[in-house]
């Protein structure tokens, strides 16, 4: 398997996962207050939404790379 096919497969899988889940979230630590040796930290939930067009685009580009990347001139 060459690098083009691996990239194509990764794009197709990432696009399918993006369409399936629609986004992901993670926790971010931030410092709210610091008074001397006392420190108050807050955990915030950050959400990243993946647009539908990006998932479909990744699948289409991955498909083109898979079909056209295997041909040798």
Secondary structure as UniProt FT lines:
FT   HELIX           3..21
FT   STRAND          23..35
FT   TURN            36..37
FT   STRAND          38..49
FT   HELIX           52..69
//
